[in-house]
Amino acid sequence: MGAAGGGGRGGGHPAREFFTHHYTQVRASMAAMLRTEFGERLPGGLTPERAAPLLIATMDGLQYQWLLDPEAVDMPAAFQDFLRLLRPDAAQTSRPESADAPEAEGHDPAHD
């Protein structure tokens, strides 16, 4: 599947120029969006330019997995889960759906 992205570092693949330009634009756009949301540093300390390729790689990987097994991969939910890692405050305000969440163990936060 990676061959569709330009054939690696050799540069001989006809799609290489397209994908190089595409990812340059996507990284710049993602960094601008992150800067608007977080400023010059994300909560984890990364700059928007350092975080942008990580977000793109996550989305690309989720897309590959979804294409191979759409019943097993909830791409939008998985990406939202990843985004929660960037916002520590979001983890406290969103309701976890996993079996290891306190609610799943009979713990009711309303009675704390």
Gaussian input, Z-matrix of N, CA and C with variables (Angstrom, degrees):
# hf/3-21g

backbone

0 1
 N
 C     1     B1
 C     2     B2     1     A1
 N     3     B3     2     A2     1     D1
 C     4     B4     3     A3     2     D2
 C     5     B5     4     A4     3     D3
 N     6     B6     5     A5     4     D4
 C     7     B7     6     A6     5     D5
 C     8     B8     7     A7     6     D6
 N     9     B9     8     A8     7     D7
 C    10    B10     9     A9     8     D8
 C    11    B11    10    A10     9     D9
 N    12    B12    11    A11    10    D10
 C    13    B13    12    A12    11    D11
 C    14    B14    13    A13    12    D12
 N    15    B15    14    A14    13    D13
 C    16    B16    15    A15    14    D14
 C    17    B17    16    A16    15    D15
 N    18    B18    17    A17    16    D16
 C    19    B19    18    A18    17    D17
 C    20    B20    19    A19    18    D18
 N    21    B21    20    A20    19    D19
 C    22    B22    21    A21    20    D20
 C    23    B23    22    A22    21    D21
 N    24    B24    23    A23    22    D22
 C    25    B25    24    A24    23    D23
 C    26    B26    25    A25    24    D24
 N    27    B27    26    A26    25    D25
 C    28    B28    27    A27    26    D26
 C    29    B29    28    A28    27    D27
 N    30    B30    29    A29    28    D28
 C    31    B31    30    A30    29    D29
 C    32    B32    31    A31    30    D30
 N    33    B33    32    A32    31    D31
 C    34    B34    33    A33    32    D32
 C    35    B35    34    A34    33    D33
 N    36    B36    35    A35    34    D34
 C    37    B37    36    A36    35    D35
 C    38    B38    37    A37    36    D36
 N    39    B39    38    A38    37    D37
 C    40    B40    39    A39    38    D38
 C    41    B41    40    A40    39    D39
 N    42    B42    41    A41    40    D40
 C    43    B43    42    A42    41    D41
 C    44    B44    43    A43    42    D42
 N    45    B45    44    A44    43    D43
 C    46    B46    45    A45    44    D44
 C    47    B47    46    A46    45    D45
 N    48    B48    47    A47    46    D46
 C    49    B49    48    A48    47    D47
 C    50    B50    49    A49    48    D48
 N    51    B51    50    A50    49    D49
 C    52    B52    51    A51    50    D50
 C    53    B53    52    A52    51    D51
 N    54    B54    53    A53    52    D52
 C    55    B55    54    A54    53    D53
 C    56    B56    55    A55    54    D54
 N    57    B57    56    A56    55    D55
 C    58    B58    57    A57    56    D56
 C    59    B59    58    A58    57    D57
 N    60    B60    59    A59    58    D58
 C    61    B61    60    A60    59    D59
 C    62    B62    61    A61    60    D60
 N    63    B63    62    A62    61    D61
 C    64    B64    63    A63    62    D62
 C    65    B65    64    A64    63    D63
 N    66    B66    65    A65    64    D64
 C    67    B67    66    A66    65    D65
 C    68    B68    67    A67    66    D66
 N    69    B69    68    A68    67    D67
 C    70    B70    69    A69    68    D68
 C    71    B71    70    A70    69    D69
 N    72    B72    71    A71    70    D70
 C    73    B73    72    A72    71    D71
 C    74    B74    73    A73    72    D72
 N    75    B75    74    A74    73    D73
 C    76    B76    75    A75    74    D74
 C    77    B77    76    A76    75    D75
 N    78    B78    77    A77    76    D76
 C    79    B79    78    A78    77    D77
 C    80    B80    79    A79    78    D78
 N    81    B81    80    A80    79    D79
 C    82    B82    81    A81    80    D80
 C    83    B83    82    A82    81    D81
 N    84    B84    83    A83    82    D82
 C    85    B85    84    A84    83    D83
 C    86    B86    85    A85    84    D84
 N    87    B87    86    A86    85    D85
 C    88    B88    87    A87    86    D86
 C    89    B89    88    A88    87    D87
 N    90    B90    89    A89    88    D88
 C    91    B91    90    A90    89    D89
 C    92    B92    91    A91    90    D90
 N    93    B93    92    A92    91    D91
 C    94    B94    93    A93    92    D92
 C    95    B95    94    A94    93    D93
 N    96    B96    95    A95    94    D94
 C    97    B97    96    A96    95    D95
 C    98    B98    97    A97    96    D96
 N    99    B99    98    A98    97    D97
 C   100   B100    99    A99    98    D98
 C   101   B101   100   A100    99    D99
 N   102   B102   101   A101   100   D100
 C   103   B103   102   A102   101   D101
 C   104   B104   103   A103   102   D102
 N   105   B105   104   A104   103   D103
 C   106   B106   105   A105   104   D104
 C   107   B107   106   A106   105   D105
 N   108   B108   107   A107   106   D106
 C   109   B109   108   A108   107   D107
 C   110   B110   109   A109   108   D108
 N   111   B111   110   A110   109   D109
 C   112   B112   111   A111   110   D110
 C   113   B113   112   A112   111   D111
 N   114   B114   113   A113   112   D112
 C   115   B115   114   A114   113   D113
 C   116   B116   115   A115   114   D114
 N   117   B117   116   A116   115   D115
 C   118   B118   117   A117   116   D116
 C   119   B119   118   A118   117   D117
 N   120   B120   119   A119   118   D118
 C   121   B121   120   A120   119   D119
 C   122   B122   121   A121   120   D120
 N   123   B123   122   A122   121   D121
 C   124   B124   123   A123   122   D122
 C   125   B125   124   A124   123   D123
 N   126   B126   125   A125   124   D124
 C   127   B127   126   A126   125   D125
 C   128   B128   127   A127   126   D126
 N   129   B129   128   A128   127   D127
 C   130   B130   129   A129   128   D128
 C   131   B131   130   A130   129   D129
 N   132   B132   131   A131   130   D130
 C   133   B133   132   A132   131   D131
 C   134   B134   133   A133   132   D132
 N   135   B135   134   A134   133   D133
 C   136   B136   135   A135   134   D134
 C   137   B137   136   A136   135   D135
 N   138   B138   137   A137   136   D136
 C   139   B139   138   A138   137   D137
 C   140   B140   139   A139   138   D138
 N   141   B141   140   A140   139   D139
 C   142   B142   141   A141   140   D140
 C   143   B143   142   A142   141   D141
 N   144   B144   143   A143   142   D142
 C   145   B145   144   A144   143   D143
 C   146   B146   145   A145   144   D144
 N   147   B147   146   A146   145   D145
 C   148   B148   147   A147   146   D146
 C   149   B149   148   A148   147   D147
 N   150   B150   149   A149   148   D148
 C   151   B151   150   A150   149   D149
 C   152   B152   151   A151   150   D150
 N   153   B153   152   A152   151   D151
 C   154   B154   153   A153   152   D152
 C   155   B155   154   A154   153   D153
 N   156   B156   155   A155   154   D154
 C   157   B157   156   A156   155   D155
 C   158   B158   157   A157   156   D156
 N   159   B159   158   A158   157   D157
 C   160   B160   159   A159   158   D158
 C   161   B161   160   A160   159   D159
 N   162   B162   161   A161   160   D160
 C   163   B163   162   A162   161   D161
 C   164   B164   163   A163   162   D162
 N   165   B165   164   A164   163   D163
 C   166   B166   165   A165   164   D164
 C   167   B167   166   A166   165   D165
 N   168   B168   167   A167   166   D166
 C   169   B169   168   A168   167   D167
 C   170   B170   169   A169   168   D168
 N   171   B171   170   A170   169   D169
 C   172   B172   171   A171   170   D170
 C   173   B173   172   A172   171   D171
 N   174   B174   173   A173   172   D172
 C   175   B175   174   A174   173   D173
 C   176   B176   175   A175   174   D174
 N   177   B177   176   A176   175   D175
 C   178   B178   177   A177   176   D176
 C   179   B179   178   A178   177   D177
 N   180   B180   179   A179   178   D178
 C   181   B181   180   A180   179   D179
 C   182   B182   181   A181   180   D180
 N   183   B183   182   A182   181   D181
 C   184   B184   183   A183   182   D182
 C   185   B185   184   A184   183   D183
 N   186   B186   185   A185   184   D184
 C   187   B187   186   A186   185   D185
 C   188   B188   187   A187   186   D186
 N   189   B189   188   A188   187   D187
 C   190   B190   189   A189   188   D188
 C   191   B191   190   A190   189   D189
 N   192   B192   191   A191   190   D190
 C   193   B193   192   A192   191   D191
 C   194   B194   193   A193   192   D192
 N   195   B195   194   A194   193   D193
 C   196   B196   195   A195   194   D194
 C   197   B197   196   A196   195   D195
 N   198   B198   197   A197   196   D196
 C   199   B199   198   A198   197   D197
 C   200   B200   199   A199   198   D198
 N   201   B201   200   A200   199   D199
 C   202   B202   201   A201   200   D200
 C   203   B203   202   A202   201   D201
 N   204   B204   203   A203   202   D202
 C   205   B205   204   A204   203   D203
 C   206   B206   205   A205   204   D204
 N   207   B207   206   A206   205   D205
 C   208   B208   207   A207   206   D206
 C   209   B209   208   A208   207   D207
 N   210   B210   209   A209   208   D208
 C   211   B211   210   A210   209   D209
 C   212   B212   211   A211   210   D210
 N   213   B213   212   A212   211   D211
 C   214   B214   213   A213   212   D212
 C   215   B215   214   A214   213   D213
 N   216   B216   215   A215   214   D214
 C   217   B217   216   A216   215   D215
 C   218   B218   217   A217   216   D216
 N   219   B219   218   A218   217   D217
 C   220   B220   219   A219   218   D218
 C   221   B221   220   A220   219   D219
 N   222   B222   221   A221   220   D220
 C   223   B223   222   A222   221   D221
 C   224   B224   223   A223   222   D222
 N   225   B225   224   A224   223   D223
 C   226   B226   225   A225   224   D224
 C   227   B227   226   A226   225   D225
 N   228   B228   227   A227   226   D226
 C   229   B229   228   A228   227   D227
 C   230   B230   229   A229   228   D228
 N   231   B231   230   A230   229   D229
 C   232   B232   231   A231   230   D230
 C   233   B233   232   A232   231   D231
 N   234   B234   233   A233   232   D232
 C   235   B235   234   A234   233   D233
 C   236   B236   235   A235   234   D234
 N   237   B237   236   A236   235   D235
 C   238   B238   237   A237   236   D236
 C   239   B239   238   A238   237   D237
 N   240   B240   239   A239   238   D238
 C   241   B241   240   A240   239   D239
 C   242   B242   241   A241   240   D240
 N   243   B243   242   A242   241   D241
 C   244   B244   243   A243   242   D242
 C   245   B245   244   A244   243   D243
 N   246   B246   245   A245   244   D244
 C   247   B247   246   A246   245   D245
 C   248   B248   247   A247   246   D246
 N   249   B249   248   A248   247   D247
 C   250   B250   249   A249   248   D248
 C   251   B251   250   A250   249   D249
 N   252   B252   251   A251   250   D250
 C   253   B253   252   A252   251   D251
 C   254   B254   253   A253   252   D252
 N   255   B255   254   A254   253   D253
 C   256   B256   255   A255   254   D254
 C   257   B257   256   A256   255   D255
 N   258   B258   257   A257   256   D256
 C   259   B259   258   A258   257   D257
 C   260   B260   259   A259   258   D258
 N   261   B261   260   A260   259   D259
 C   262   B262   261   A261   260   D260
 C   263   B263   262   A262   261   D261
 N   264   B264   263   A263   262   D262
 C   265   B265   264   A264   263   D263
 C   266   B266   265   A265   264   D264
 N   267   B267   266   A266   265   D265
 C   268   B268   267   A267   266   D266
 C   269   B269   268   A268   267   D267
 N   270   B270   269   A269   268   D268
 C   271   B271   270   A270   269   D269
 C   272   B272   271   A271   270   D270
 N   273   B273   272   A272   271   D271
 C   274   B274   273   A273   272   D272
 C   275   B275   274   A274   273   D273
 N   276   B276   275   A275   274   D274
 C   277   B277   276   A276   275   D275
 C   278   B278   277   A277   276   D276
 N   279   B279   278   A278   277   D277
 C   280   B280   279   A279   278   D278
 C   281   B281   280   A280   279   D279
 N   282   B282   281   A281   280   D280
 C   283   B283   282   A282   281   D281
 C   284   B284   283   A283   282   D282
 N   285   B285   284   A284   283   D283
 C   286   B286   285   A285   284   D284
 C   287   B287   286   A286   285   D285
 N   288   B288   287   A287   286   D286
 C   289   B289   288   A288   287   D287
 C   290   B290   289   A289   288   D288
 N   291   B291   290   A290   289   D289
 C   292   B292   291   A291   290   D290
 C   293   B293   292   A292   291   D291
 N   294   B294   293   A293   292   D292
 C   295   B295   294   A294   293   D293
 C   296   B296   295   A295   294   D294
 N   297   B297   296   A296   295   D295
 C   298   B298   297   A297   296   D296
 C   299   B299   298   A298   297   D297
 N   300   B300   299   A299   298   D298
 C   301   B301   300   A300   299   D299
 C   302   B302   301   A301   300   D300
 N   303   B303   302   A302   301   D301
 C   304   B304   303   A303   302   D302
 C   305   B305   304   A304   303   D303
 N   306   B306   305   A305   304   D304
 C   307   B307   306   A306   305   D305
 C   308   B308   307   A307   306   D306
 N   309   B309   308   A308   307   D307
 C   310   B310   309   A309   308   D308
 C   311   B311   310   A310   309   D309
 N   312   B312   311   A311   310   D310
 C   313   B313   312   A312   311   D311
 C   314   B314   313   A313   312   D312
 N   315   B315   314   A314   313   D313
 C   316   B316   315   A315   314   D314
 C   317   B317   316   A316   315   D315
 N   318   B318   317   A317   316   D316
 C   319   B319   318   A318   317   D317
 C   320   B320   319   A319   318   D318
 N   321   B321   320   A320   319   D319
 C   322   B322   321   A321   320   D320
 C   323   B323   322   A322   321   D321
 N   324   B324   323   A323   322   D322
 C   325   B325   324   A324   323   D323
 C   326   B326   325   A325   324   D324
 N   327   B327   326   A326   325   D325
 C   328   B328   327   A327   326   D326
 C   329   B329   328   A328   327   D327
 N   330   B330   329   A329   328   D328
 C   331   B331   330   A330   329   D329
 C   332   B332   331   A331   330   D330
 N   333   B333   332   A332   331   D331
 C   334   B334   333   A333   332   D332
 C   335   B335   334   A334   333   D333

   B1=1.4461
   B2=1.5151
   B3=1.3116
   B4=1.4491
   B5=1.5154
   B6=1.3147
   B7=1.4611
   B8=1.5165
   B9=1.3215
   B10=1.4602
   B11=1.5224
   B12=1.3121
   B13=1.4474
   B14=1.5129
   B15=1.3030
   B16=1.4484
   B17=1.5038
   B18=1.3106
   B19=1.4525
   B20=1.5093
   B21=1.2865
   B22=1.4574
   B23=1.5120
   B24=1.3319
   B25=1.4627
   B26=1.5166
   B27=1.3276
   B28=1.4556
   B29=1.5105
   B30=1.3131
   B31=1.4474
   B32=1.5073
   B33=1.3262
   B34=1.4454
   B35=1.5146
   B36=1.2994
   B37=1.4644
   B38=1.5276
   B39=1.3389
   B40=1.4682
   B41=1.5305
   B42=1.3172
   B43=1.4674
   B44=1.5243
   B45=1.3185
   B46=1.4690
   B47=1.5254
   B48=1.3039
   B49=1.4644
   B50=1.5325
   B51=1.3281
   B52=1.4636
   B53=1.5290
   B54=1.3375
   B55=1.4606
   B56=1.5263
   B57=1.3160
   B58=1.4652
   B59=1.5212
   B60=1.3249
   B61=1.4663
   B62=1.5348
   B63=1.3224
   B64=1.4686
   B65=1.5306
   B66=1.3289
   B67=1.4645
   B68=1.5284
   B69=1.3178
   B70=1.4653
   B71=1.5243
   B72=1.3290
   B73=1.4666
   B74=1.5304
   B75=1.3198
   B76=1.4660
   B77=1.5302
   B78=1.3371
   B79=1.4762
   B80=1.5241
   B81=1.3243
   B82=1.4663
   B83=1.5264
   B84=1.3153
   B85=1.4609
   B86=1.5277
   B87=1.3238
   B88=1.4660
   B89=1.5294
   B90=1.3253
   B91=1.4678
   B92=1.5289
   B93=1.3296
   B94=1.4674
   B95=1.5269
   B96=1.3289
   B97=1.4605
   B98=1.5282
   B99=1.3260
   B100=1.4622
   B101=1.5255
   B102=1.3168
   B103=1.4635
   B104=1.5308
   B105=1.3285
   B106=1.4611
   B107=1.5256
   B108=1.3106
   B109=1.4701
   B110=1.5261
   B111=1.3447
   B112=1.4639
   B113=1.5245
   B114=1.3111
   B115=1.4545
   B116=1.5222
   B117=1.3236
   B118=1.4663
   B119=1.5239
   B120=1.3301
   B121=1.4715
   B122=1.5179
   B123=1.3163
   B124=1.4552
   B125=1.5220
   B126=1.3372
   B127=1.4669
   B128=1.5269
   B129=1.3185
   B130=1.4615
   B131=1.5159
   B132=1.3422
   B133=1.4531
   B134=1.5190
   B135=1.3257
   B136=1.4634
   B137=1.5215
   B138=1.3200
   B139=1.4603
   B140=1.5262
   B141=1.3233
   B142=1.4620
   B143=1.5308
   B144=1.3267
   B145=1.4706
   B146=1.5251
   B147=1.3214
   B148=1.4750
   B149=1.5270
   B150=1.3242
   B151=1.4658
   B152=1.5257
   B153=1.3221
   B154=1.4710
   B155=1.5259
   B156=1.3443
   B157=1.4648
   B158=1.5256
   B159=1.3292
   B160=1.4651
   B161=1.5285
   B162=1.3291
   B163=1.4632
   B164=1.5257
   B165=1.3144
   B166=1.4659
   B167=1.5222
   B168=1.3185
   B169=1.4680
   B170=1.5253
   B171=1.3224
   B172=1.4613
   B173=1.5203
   B174=1.3266
   B175=1.4615
   B176=1.5241
   B177=1.3271
   B178=1.4695
   B179=1.5259
   B180=1.3252
   B181=1.4603
   B182=1.5173
   B183=1.3269
   B184=1.4624
   B185=1.5227
   B186=1.3354
   B187=1.4664
   B188=1.5209
   B189=1.3280
   B190=1.4723
   B191=1.5265
   B192=1.3275
   B193=1.4595
   B194=1.5273
   B195=1.3294
   B196=1.4556
   B197=1.5271
   B198=1.3300
   B199=1.4662
   B200=1.5252
   B201=1.3190
   B202=1.4596
   B203=1.5273
   B204=1.3358
   B205=1.4646
   B206=1.5297
   B207=1.3429
   B208=1.4668
   B209=1.5273
   B210=1.3175
   B211=1.4674
   B212=1.5291
   B213=1.3151
   B214=1.4632
   B215=1.5245
   B216=1.3306
   B217=1.4639
   B218=1.5238
   B219=1.3175
   B220=1.4603
   B221=1.5250
   B222=1.3254
   B223=1.4583
   B224=1.5325
   B225=1.3362
   B226=1.4706
   B227=1.5324
   B228=1.3147
   B229=1.4716
   B230=1.5248
   B231=1.3187
   B232=1.4682
   B233=1.5250
   B234=1.3261
   B235=1.4651
   B236=1.5276
   B237=1.3192
   B238=1.4666
   B239=1.5291
   B240=1.3270
   B241=1.4647
   B242=1.5247
   B243=1.3342
   B244=1.4612
   B245=1.5262
   B246=1.3299
   B247=1.4641
   B248=1.5239
   B249=1.3271
   B250=1.4715
   B251=1.5249
   B252=1.3230
   B253=1.4638
   B254=1.5280
   B255=1.3279
   B256=1.4631
   B257=1.5212
   B258=1.3183
   B259=1.4621
   B260=1.5139
   B261=1.3029
   B262=1.4650
   B263=1.5268
   B264=1.3291
   B265=1.4581
   B266=1.5219
   B267=1.3242
   B268=1.4656
   B269=1.5197
   B270=1.3136
   B271=1.4641
   B272=1.5253
   B273=1.3207
   B274=1.4552
   B275=1.5231
   B276=1.3376
   B277=1.4559
   B278=1.5127
   B279=1.3248
   B280=1.4598
   B281=1.5195
   B282=1.2901
   B283=1.4683
   B284=1.5158
   B285=1.3247
   B286=1.4638
   B287=1.5199
   B288=1.3310
   B289=1.4571
   B290=1.5173
   B291=1.3124
   B292=1.4579
   B293=1.5216
   B294=1.3162
   B295=1.4598
   B296=1.5173
   B297=1.3385
   B298=1.4592
   B299=1.5230
   B300=1.3193
   B301=1.4565
   B302=1.5261
   B303=1.3339
   B304=1.4631
   B305=1.5269
   B306=1.3381
   B307=1.4564
   B308=1.5256
   B309=1.3301
   B310=1.4600
   B311=1.5223
   B312=1.3209
   B313=1.4613
   B314=1.5222
   B315=1.3193
   B316=1.4465
   B317=1.5129
   B318=1.3067
   B319=1.4566
   B320=1.5172
   B321=1.3145
   B322=1.4546
   B323=1.5192
   B324=1.3624
   B325=1.4643
   B326=1.5241
   B327=1.3229
   B328=1.4578
   B329=1.5282
   B330=1.3290
   B331=1.4614
   B332=1.5225
   B333=1.3106
   B334=1.4762
   B335=1.5115
   A1=111.61
   A2=116.85
   A3=120.11
   A4=113.21
   A5=118.11
   A6=120.91
   A7=111.43
   A8=117.43
   A9=120.15
   A10=111.10
   A11=117.12
   A12=121.35
   A13=114.48
   A14=118.81
   A15=119.50
   A16=114.91
   A17=118.51
   A18=120.22
   A19=116.56
   A20=118.99
   A21=120.44
   A22=113.49
   A23=115.47
   A24=121.23
   A25=113.47
   A26=118.15
   A27=120.78
   A28=114.79
   A29=117.90
   A30=120.81
   A31=115.25
   A32=119.44
   A33=120.45
   A34=115.22
   A35=118.84
   A36=121.76
   A37=110.06
   A38=117.26
   A39=119.60
   A40=114.11
   A41=118.60
   A42=120.90
   A43=112.85
   A44=117.06
   A45=119.95
   A46=112.53
   A47=117.99
   A48=120.67
   A49=110.72
   A50=116.00
   A51=119.85
   A52=110.68
   A53=116.78
   A54=120.09
   A55=111.99
   A56=117.65
   A57=120.18
   A58=109.98
   A59=116.49
   A60=121.36
   A61=110.51
   A62=116.01
   A63=121.42
   A64=110.97
   A65=117.05
   A66=119.30
   A67=112.33
   A68=118.32
   A69=120.23
   A70=109.57
   A71=115.89
   A72=120.11
   A73=111.75
   A74=116.77
   A75=120.21
   A76=110.45
   A77=117.59
   A78=119.94
   A79=111.06
   A80=117.18
   A81=120.66
   A82=110.98
   A83=116.63
   A84=121.13
   A85=111.11
   A86=116.12
   A87=120.52
   A88=110.27
   A89=117.49
   A90=120.51
   A91=110.41
   A92=117.37
   A93=120.60
   A94=110.91
   A95=116.54
   A96=120.73
   A97=110.72
   A98=116.42
   A99=120.23
   A100=111.30
   A101=117.25
   A102=121.24
   A103=110.07
   A104=116.65
   A105=120.36
   A106=110.54
   A107=116.18
   A108=121.42
   A109=112.73
   A110=117.16
   A111=120.76
   A112=115.13
   A113=118.86
   A114=120.55
   A115=110.42
   A116=116.69
   A117=121.16
   A118=114.00
   A119=117.94
   A120=121.98
   A121=109.56
   A122=115.69
   A123=120.80
   A124=108.01
   A125=118.37
   A126=119.67
   A127=113.92
   A128=118.18
   A129=121.18
   A130=113.81
   A131=117.90
   A132=121.62
   A133=115.66
   A134=118.22
   A135=120.15
   A136=111.07
   A137=115.88
   A138=120.18
   A139=108.21
   A140=118.04
   A141=119.73
   A142=112.71
   A143=117.14
   A144=120.20
   A145=112.24
   A146=117.37
   A147=120.36
   A148=111.26
   A149=117.34
   A150=120.84
   A151=112.64
   A152=117.75
   A153=120.82
   A154=113.19
   A155=120.57
   A156=118.33
   A157=113.25
   A158=117.43
   A159=120.19
   A160=111.03
   A161=116.07
   A162=119.84
   A163=111.17
   A164=115.82
   A165=120.41
   A166=110.36
   A167=116.80
   A168=120.21
   A169=110.95
   A170=116.68
   A171=120.23
   A172=110.57
   A173=116.56
   A174=119.62
   A175=111.07
   A176=117.42
   A177=120.20
   A178=110.82
   A179=116.75
   A180=120.35
   A181=112.33
   A182=116.51
   A183=119.78
   A184=111.16
   A185=116.94
   A186=120.05
   A187=110.90
   A188=117.41
   A189=120.04
   A190=110.74
   A191=116.17
   A192=119.35
   A193=111.41
   A194=116.67
   A195=121.16
   A196=110.76
   A197=116.97
   A198=119.80
   A199=111.46
   A200=117.07
   A201=121.20
   A202=112.87
   A203=117.19
   A204=119.90
   A205=109.94
   A206=117.30
   A207=120.31
   A208=114.31
   A209=117.65
   A210=119.93
   A211=111.80
   A212=117.08
   A213=121.03
   A214=113.47
   A215=117.50
   A216=120.48
   A217=109.86
   A218=116.07
   A219=122.02
   A220=106.32
   A221=115.34
   A222=121.16
   A223=112.66
   A224=120.21
   A225=118.67
   A226=112.78
   A227=117.34
   A228=119.89
   A229=110.98
   A230=116.95
   A231=120.32
   A232=110.80
   A233=117.23
   A234=119.62
   A235=110.32
   A236=117.59
   A237=120.20
   A238=110.82
   A239=116.50
   A240=119.81
   A241=110.69
   A242=116.50
   A243=120.32
   A244=110.54
   A245=117.11
   A246=119.96
   A247=111.79
   A248=116.96
   A249=120.01
   A250=111.51
   A251=116.29
   A252=119.57
   A253=111.55
   A254=116.79
   A255=121.00
   A256=112.48
   A257=116.84
   A258=121.15
   A259=109.65
   A260=117.88
   A261=119.58
   A262=112.80
   A263=118.09
   A264=120.67
   A265=111.73
   A266=118.81
   A267=121.85
   A268=110.93
   A269=117.57
   A270=120.78
   A271=110.57
   A272=117.02
   A273=120.17
   A274=111.82
   A275=117.57
   A276=120.14
   A277=113.16
   A278=118.18
   A279=119.73
   A280=109.54
   A281=115.64
   A282=120.47
   A283=109.62
   A284=119.09
   A285=120.96
   A286=110.55
   A287=115.22
   A288=120.61
   A289=111.95
   A290=118.05
   A291=120.06
   A292=110.85
   A293=114.58
   A294=120.62
   A295=112.28
   A296=117.21
   A297=118.78
   A298=112.12
   A299=117.57
   A300=120.91
   A301=109.04
   A302=118.19
   A303=120.30
   A304=112.82
   A305=118.01
   A306=120.50
   A307=111.25
   A308=116.71
   A309=120.75
   A310=111.67
   A311=117.32
   A312=121.04
   A313=111.54
   A314=117.20
   A315=120.21
   A316=113.68
   A317=118.06
   A318=122.55
   A319=108.69
   A320=117.39
   A321=121.97
   A322=108.41
   A323=117.81
   A324=119.79
   A325=113.06
   A326=118.80
   A327=121.33
   A328=111.52
   A329=116.43
   A330=120.58
   A331=113.07
   A332=117.42
   A333=121.05
   A334=110.61
   D1=-30.88
   D2=-179.59
   D3=-66.07
   D4=-22.87
   D5=179.84
   D6=-62.84
   D7=-27.54
   D8=178.98
   D9=-66.07
   D10=-19.35
   D11=-178.45
   D12=-86.41
   D13=9.54
   D14=174.57
   D15=120.20
   D16=4.73
   D17=171.90
   D18=75.18
   D19=27.08
   D20=173.83
   D21=81.81
   D22=-153.51
   D23=-171.91
   D24=-86.47
   D25=-10.93
   D26=-175.20
   D27=-65.46
   D28=-35.01
   D29=175.50
   D30=87.56
   D31=1.56
   D32=-177.15
   D33=-87.65
   D34=-8.55
   D35=-176.66
   D36=-76.06
   D37=137.13
   D38=-177.86
   D39=-63.62
   D40=-22.98
   D41=-178.92
   D42=-88.42
   D43=-5.36
   D44=-174.58
   D45=-57.54
   D46=-46.40
   D47=-177.95
   D48=-61.27
   D49=-43.22
   D50=179.03
   D51=-59.15
   D52=-50.92
   D53=-175.90
   D54=-69.18
   D55=-34.44
   D56=176.29
   D57=-60.92
   D58=-47.97
   D59=178.87
   D60=-64.22
   D61=-44.81
   D62=-178.99
   D63=-57.67
   D64=-51.18
   D65=-176.90
   D66=-70.85
   D67=-29.36
   D68=173.99
   D69=-61.27
   D70=-45.24
   D71=179.42
   D72=-67.97
   D73=-42.63
   D74=-178.86
   D75=-64.36
   D76=-42.38
   D77=178.23
   D78=-61.93
   D79=-43.41
   D80=179.89
   D81=-64.25
   D82=-42.49
   D83=179.48
   D84=-65.29
   D85=-43.79
   D86=179.81
   D87=-65.20
   D88=-41.79
   D89=178.78
   D90=-62.85
   D91=-40.38
   D92=178.57
   D93=-63.91
   D94=-41.73
   D95=178.36
   D96=-63.89
   D97=-43.54
   D98=178.66
   D99=-64.54
   D100=-38.84
   D101=179.25
   D102=-64.65
   D103=-40.11
   D104=177.63
   D105=-62.58
   D106=-40.85
   D107=-177.08
   D108=-75.94
   D109=-41.54
   D110=-169.64
   D111=-117.58
   D112=-13.54
   D113=-173.38
   D114=87.09
   D115=-150.49
   D116=-174.95
   D117=-79.20
   D118=-14.26
   D119=179.04
   D120=-138.01
   D121=134.60
   D122=172.60
   D123=-77.50
   D124=163.64
   D125=-178.56
   D126=-53.84
   D127=-31.22
   D128=179.26
   D129=-81.26
   D130=-3.52
   D131=177.09
   D132=101.83
   D133=-10.75
   D134=179.73
   D135=-74.43
   D136=150.79
   D137=170.53
   D138=-78.43
   D139=160.19
   D140=176.06
   D141=-56.82
   D142=-36.13
   D143=179.72
   D144=-67.39
   D145=-31.71
   D146=177.97
   D147=-78.77
   D148=-32.92
   D149=-178.30
   D150=-79.69
   D151=-30.82
   D152=-175.35
   D153=-55.54
   D154=-49.89
   D155=179.79
   D156=-64.12
   D157=-28.42
   D158=177.46
   D159=-67.21
   D160=-42.40
   D161=177.64
   D162=-64.40
   D163=-42.24
   D164=-179.71
   D165=-65.23
   D166=-43.67
   D167=179.10
   D168=-62.90
   D169=-39.03
   D170=177.53
   D171=-62.53
   D172=-47.37
   D173=-179.27
   D174=-64.26
   D175=-42.81
   D176=178.41
   D177=-60.93
   D178=-44.72
   D179=179.54
   D180=-63.64
   D181=-40.52
   D182=177.06
   D183=-64.60
   D184=-37.72
   D185=178.36
   D186=-63.95
   D187=-44.01
   D188=177.43
   D189=-59.36
   D190=-46.13
   D191=-179.22
   D192=-63.12
   D193=-41.39
   D194=179.61
   D195=-65.02
   D196=-41.10
   D197=178.07
   D198=-61.21
   D199=-37.25
   D200=-179.29
   D201=-77.28
   D202=-33.12
   D203=-176.23
   D204=-151.52
   D205=74.60
   D206=-174.75
   D207=-62.64
   D208=-23.98
   D209=178.84
   D210=-73.41
   D211=-27.31
   D212=-175.88
   D213=-93.65
   D214=-18.25
   D215=-173.98
   D216=-119.13
   D217=115.58
   D218=173.31
   D219=-93.16
   D220=89.04
   D221=-171.63
   D222=-57.31
   D223=-50.30
   D224=-179.90
   D225=-60.65
   D226=-42.22
   D227=-179.71
   D228=-66.00
   D229=-41.16
   D230=179.67
   D231=-63.95
   D232=-39.83
   D233=179.13
   D234=-67.75
   D235=-39.31
   D236=176.22
   D237=-62.24
   D238=-39.26
   D239=176.09
   D240=-59.90
   D241=-42.94
   D242=178.72
   D243=-63.75
   D244=-42.84
   D245=-179.65
   D246=-62.07
   D247=-30.85
   D248=177.22
   D249=-61.84
   D250=-27.56
   D251=177.79
   D252=-65.54
   D253=-24.86
   D254=-179.85
   D255=-82.47
   D256=-19.36
   D257=-176.24
   D258=-123.60
   D259=92.54
   D260=-179.55
   D261=-54.83
   D262=-35.02
   D263=-179.92
   D264=-68.11
   D265=-27.81
   D266=179.97
   D267=-68.33
   D268=-32.78
   D269=179.46
   D270=-64.90
   D271=-29.86
   D272=-179.71
   D273=-80.90
   D274=-27.25
   D275=-176.32
   D276=-95.99
   D277=-19.44
   D278=179.44
   D279=-91.58
   D280=151.24
   D281=-177.65
   D282=-90.67
   D283=118.30
   D284=179.58
   D285=-68.14
   D286=147.94
   D287=-179.39
   D288=-112.86
   D289=3.98
   D290=-175.48
   D291=-84.08
   D292=162.55
   D293=-179.14
   D294=-67.80
   D295=-19.13
   D296=-179.04
   D297=-91.65
   D298=8.20
   D299=177.27
   D300=-72.64
   D301=148.93
   D302=-179.00
   D303=-55.33
   D304=-37.56
   D305=-179.34
   D306=-61.30
   D307=-33.14
   D308=-178.08
   D309=-71.72
   D310=-17.78
   D311=-178.88
   D312=-99.83
   D313=14.03
   D314=179.77
   D315=88.05
   D316=3.87
   D317=178.64
   D318=-84.78
   D319=127.37
   D320=179.44
   D321=-111.39
   D322=107.60
   D323=-177.35
   D324=-62.13
   D325=-18.08
   D326=179.30
   D327=-68.79
   D328=-19.65
   D329=-179.60
   D330=-101.71
   D331=15.14
   D332=178.67
   D333=-77.69

